[in-house]
């Protein structure tokens, strides 16, 4: 639903951040705009070391955007593809550690509450390596 870019602030020295903008093909659809904005608002409520932080949401020139924490490194899908191509397998202890970290982030999201302490009942819809 979005396009992801690595960005920096031009007016001052700052660490890089990830800029997610709504894909052009979805911009005219109010349903997708709502989903994109919900993702951003929910992301701003979550603060956990295993969840990418959302710093800002907005709209510029009729394009919705999300400013997110940039996490340097390779994504798991790329690592797994490279390992497969080389005929290698991930060490079981590392696989378990990664799974635990993912589950801790998911648990944090699943336990999230609103301002009055009511559960948000979040379900992650896009979990992938």
C-alpha positions in Angstrom: 0.0 0.0 0.0 3.0 2.3 0.4 6.4 3.1 -1.0 9.3 3.2 1.4 12.3 5.6 1.1 15.3 6.4 3.2 15.3 10.1 4.0 17.0 12.9 6.1 15.9 16.3 7.1 17.5 19.0 4.9 17.4 21.8 7.4 19.4 20.2 10.1 21.7 17.3 10.8 19.6 14.4 12.0 19.7 10.6 11.8 18.1 9.1 8.7 14.5 8.0 8.9 12.2 5.9 6.8 9.5 7.8 4.8 6.5 5.7 3.8 4.2 7.4 1.3 0.9 6.1 0.0 1.3 4.4 -3.3 -0.1 6.4 -6.2 -2.4 3.5 -7.2 -4.2 3.8 -3.8 -4.4 7.5 -3.3 -7.8 8.0 -4.8 -9.4 5.2 -2.7 -10.8 6.5 0.6 -10.8 3.0 2.1 -7.1 2.6 1.5 -6.4 6.1 2.8 -8.2 5.2 6.0 -6.2 2.0 6.4 -3.0 3.8 5.8 -3.8 6.5 8.3 -5.0 3.8 10.8 -1.6 2.1 10.5 0.2 5.3 11.3 -2.0 6.2 14.3 -1.7 2.7 15.7 2.0 2.8 15.1 2.3 6.0 17.1 0.7 4.3 20.1 3.2 1.4 20.2 6.6 1.8 21.8 8.7 -1.4 21.9 12.2 -2.3 20.9 10.9 -4.9 18.4 8.5 -2.6 16.7 9.6 0.2 14.3 8.7 3.6 15.8 6.3 6.0 14.1 7.3 9.6 14.6 4.9 11.6 12.5 2.0 11.3 10.1 0.8 13.8 7.6 -0.3 14.7 4.1 1.6 16.8 1.5 0.4 17.5 -2.0 -2.5 15.1 -1.6 -0.1 12.3 -0.6 -0.4 10.7 2.8 3.0 9.9 4.5 4.4 8.3 7.6 7.8 9.2 9.1 9.2 6.1 10.8 12.3 5.0 12.6 15.0 3.8 10.3 16.5 0.4 11.3 19.8 -0.2 9.5 20.4 -3.8 8.2 19.2 -6.5 5.9 15.7 -7.8 6.1 15.2 -11.4 7.1 13.8 -12.4 3.7 17.0 -11.3 2.0 19.1 -13.1 4.6 17.1 -16.3 4.2 17.2 -16.1 0.4 21.0 -15.7 0.4 21.4 -18.5 2.9 19.2 -20.8 0.7 21.2 -19.9 -2.4 24.4 -20.8 -0.6 22.9 -24.0 0.7 23.2 -22.9 4.3 20.7 -23.0 7.1 20.2 -20.7 10.0 21.4 -21.9 13.4 18.5 -23.2 15.4 19.4 -21.0 18.4 19.4 -17.8 16.2 16.0 -18.9 14.6 14.5 -19.3 18.0 15.9 -15.9 19.2 14.4 -14.1 16.1 11.1 -15.8 16.6 11.0 -14.8 20.3 11.8 -11.2 19.4 9.0 -11.1 16.8 6.6 -12.6 19.3 7.5 -10.1 21.9 6.7 -7.3 19.5 3.5 -8.9 18.5 2.5 -9.5 22.2 3.1 -5.8 22.9 0.8 -4.8 20.0 -1.8 -7.4 21.1 -1.8 -6.0 24.6 -2.0 -2.4 23.5 -4.7 -0.2 25.1 -6.3 3.1 24.5 -6.2 6.1 26.8 -8.8 4.6 29.1 -7.0 1.3 29.3 -9.3 -0.6 27.0 -7.6 -3.2 24.7 -7.3 -2.2 21.1 -7.5 -5.8 19.9 -4.9 -5.3 17.3 -4.1 -8.0 14.8 -1.0 -7.6 12.5 -2.1 -8.0 8.9 1.3 -8.0 7.2 3.8 -10.1 9.0 6.6 -11.4 6.7 10.3 -11.9 6.8 
